[in-house]
Amino acid sequence: MTSPFDKARQEHRDHLGGTLVKKLEEKGFHAVYVPTKEEALQEVLKIIPEGASVGVPGSVTIREIGAMEKLADRGCEVVHHWNPSLSSEERLFTLQKELLADFFLTSSNAITLDGTLVNIDGNGNRVSGMAWGKNVLVFVIGLNKVTNTLDDAIARTRNQATPPNVLRLNLQTPCAKTGVCSDCNSPDRACKALLVLERATGGRTSHVILVGEDLGF
Ligand code: SF4
């Protein structure tokens, strides 16, 4: 049975999701809010047709909603580089192929209350695919990533998103041990490129699917 506290929490998320959809639409994104990750997957499947190629440039959220398997089941070519058996040459080829797929499917490290998307990257492949492409861009973002201001969003990329990511990748950075960013100069530093998307960029369609659950880092 849902407790009154959970009900209030969910109601707040629904209102917040609706508010953010309006902000994103004003900024040129096609935006929708859904309460659950199952519904988020259905929204992804409404956008991406059977047989399309889909580049997934490293995203926990996309895996958590089950999109990889579902898209592959529908005959989509899912291109992603999170495969430890790839040689360095194959990995580079795959990273390029992700950018050239029909759809670029990813999440965002943070979204501000006024609908600005903020992302940090080590290789730069993810943020470059978000900044420009001829393909259709699709973001799936859990409301756990909402921040008040741009400064808060940048802090979130460093203090919430990156530490679990470096642990996942077994990188030797200070935040892997302390859990907080010290703006390190480590050879393994995962924060090298920061992208602030103030509006949907030109020449392509950009979708944002907001989800009323905690997803990704
Ligand atoms: S700058 Fe270094 S310490 Fe800070 S979050 Fe990035 S990798 Fe971690």
Residues whose N, C-alpha, C, O or C-beta is under 5 A from the ligand:
A	BS01	SF4	R158 T162 T173 P174 C175 V180 C181 S182 D183 C184 R189 A190 C191
